[in-house]
Amino acid sequence: MVNIDRCRVRTVGYTVSPSGRLNLPESEDAAAVAAVQAALAGRGEWYEPDAFPSSGTLADLAEVARAAIVRDGDWIEFGYDDEGDPKWSNRATAFYVAIAPFVRSGTVQIEGEDGARWSYTYANGQLTQQGWNGWDGSVEPFGEYVDHP
């Protein structure tokens, strides 16, 4: 059975507002960028690997995560992208998963346009999702749809 709301969200877009702070050492920024670019290369959608310079930073890739990212030393802070088009997609999920090996600690909270809230908690290179992703209905990154609890 196809969830009609899920299909509608994917075609129209699902606006999100991320917030949070991650300890991702500045010295790991280039490796994290390469990991994100590699993760996005097979995703299709709109991402073109040549669209971002190989010497870019995670802040340069913030649009993919549907966030505005500011670096503060070894920390990156996530905020709402009020100048872009903060719609969630598999690209955003890929971004958060790809940076996991480089993150020492921290949490990013995501609030969806319908009030759904989920978060990604990082510890020692590992990522754990808490909550139900309002865009795809999963309870883990790239997981299957589950009915909202």
Phi, psi and omega per residue, in radians:
M1 nan 2.332 -3.139
V2 -1.596 2.316 3.081
N3 -1.428 1.951 -3.075
I4 -1.074 -0.735 3.141
D5 -1.067 -0.671 3.132
R6 -1.099 -0.759 3.123
C7 -1.155 -0.720 3.125
R8 -1.058 -0.785 -3.135
V9 -1.033 -0.728 -3.091
R10 -1.192 -0.557 -3.106
T11 -1.503 -0.636 -3.111
V12 -1.488 -0.669 -3.091
G13 2.023 2.644 -3.101
Y14 -2.256 1.841 -3.083
T15 -1.277 2.386 3.133
V16 -2.276 2.767 3.067
S17 -2.301 1.794 3.132
P18 -1.535 2.709 3.017
S19 -2.699 2.736 3.100
G20 2.464 -3.097 -3.039
R21 -2.574 2.295 3.141
L22 -2.165 2.450 3.029
N23 -1.538 1.749 3.110
L24 -2.254 1.763 -3.036
P25 -0.879 2.408 -3.137
E26 -0.987 -0.556 3.131
S27 -1.161 -0.295 3.137
E28 -1.693 -0.031 -3.043
D29 -0.989 -0.850 -3.096
A30 -1.096 -0.711 3.119
A31 -1.171 -0.672 3.100
A32 -1.142 -0.710 3.096
V33 -1.058 -0.804 3.139
A34 -1.068 -0.702 3.128
A35 -1.140 -0.716 3.119
V36 -1.138 -0.814 -3.137
Q37 -1.063 -0.685 3.108
A38 -1.164 -0.709 3.139
A39 -1.147 -0.589 -3.103
L40 -1.432 -0.422 -3.050
A41 -1.011 -0.613 -3.124
G42 -1.623 0.090 -3.048
R43 -1.513 -0.210 -3.093
G44 1.153 -2.131 -3.113
E45 0.801 -2.385 -3.059
W46 -1.724 -0.209 -3.005
Y47 -1.195 2.257 3.047
E48 -2.063 2.106 -3.086
P49 -0.945 -0.590 -3.126
D50 -1.326 -0.126 -3.102
A51 -1.252 -0.360 -3.134
F52 -2.098 2.328 -3.127
P53 -1.145 2.534 -3.134
S54 -1.143 -0.345 3.115
S55 -1.639 0.203 -3.132
G56 -1.185 3.099 3.126
T57 -2.046 3.009 3.060
L58 -1.058 -0.607 3.083
A59 -1.058 -0.588 3.083
D60 -1.143 -0.500 -3.125
L61 -1.664 0.147 -3.075
A62 -0.985 -0.582 -3.129
E63 -1.034 -0.617 3.136
V64 -1.111 -0.656 3.140
A65 -1.465 -0.003 -3.110
R66 1.016 0.717 -3.112
A67 -2.478 2.847 2.916
A68 -1.794 2.164 -3.083
I69 -1.967 2.329 3.080
V70 -2.142 2.290 3.088
R71 -1.574 2.340 3.076
D72 -2.281 1.500 -3.068
G73 1.142 -2.149 3.142
D74 -1.538 0.174 3.141
W75 -1.972 2.534 2.948
I76 -2.070 2.354 -3.110
E77 -1.950 2.343 -3.100
F78 -1.804 2.392 3.064
G79 -2.488 3.074 -3.127
Y80 -1.224 2.373 3.115
D81 -1.548 1.507 -3.061
D82 -1.396 -0.087 3.099
E83 -1.835 -0.236 -3.109
G84 -1.786 -2.631 3.131
D85 -2.164 1.459 -2.985
P86 -1.281 1.152 3.109
K87 -1.816 2.350 -3.104
W88 -1.333 2.665 3.069
S89 -2.845 -3.124 3.051
N90 -1.109 -0.437 3.087
R91 -1.092 -0.748 3.130
A92 -1.119 -0.791 3.104
T93 -1.029 -0.776 -3.139
A94 -1.034 -0.684 3.114
F95 -1.023 -0.927 -3.080
Y96 -1.113 -0.633 3.107
V97 -1.230 -0.748 -3.065
A98 -1.138 -0.534 -3.120
I99 -1.432 -0.232 -3.047
A100 -0.870 -0.804 -3.097
P101 -1.085 -0.287 -3.067
F102 -1.781 -0.139 -3.076
V103 -1.656 2.255 3.114
R104 -1.445 -0.716 -3.114
S105 -2.891 2.884 3.056
G106 2.254 3.022 -3.113
T107 -2.458 2.457 3.002
V108 -2.064 2.170 3.085
Q109 -1.722 2.457 3.116
I110 -2.124 2.284 3.023
E111 -2.053 2.185 3.132
G112 -1.498 2.887 -3.093
E113 -1.055 -0.406 -3.135
D114 -1.693 0.158 3.138
G115 1.599 -0.084 3.089
A116 -1.061 2.483 3.138
R117 -2.319 2.301 3.008
W118 -2.523 2.918 -3.121
S119 -2.552 2.801 3.043
Y120 -2.069 2.102 3.106
T121 -1.866 2.312 -3.107
Y122 -1.985 2.421 3.049
A123 -2.673 2.103 3.064
N124 0.880 0.835 3.067
G125 1.427 0.093 -3.133
Q126 -1.979 2.622 -3.133
L127 -2.116 2.345 3.057
T128 -2.271 2.314 3.086
Q129 -1.650 2.344 2.997
Q130 -1.970 2.356 3.080
G131 1.609 3.104 -3.048
W132 -1.792 2.090 3.136
N133 -1.196 2.018 -3.086
G134 -1.168 -0.343 -3.126
W135 -1.418 -0.890 -3.070
D136 -1.950 -0.016 3.078
G137 1.274 0.350 -3.117
S138 -1.676 2.789 3.063
V139 -1.966 0.151 3.016
E140 -2.644 2.661 -3.117
P141 -0.970 2.276 -3.118
F142 1.053 0.395 3.110
G143 -1.394 3.073 3.129
E144 -1.382 2.743 3.076
Y145 -1.127 2.380 3.001
V146 -2.298 2.576 3.094
D147 -1.064 2.468 3.129
H148 -1.046 2.285 -3.117
P149 -1.089 nan nan
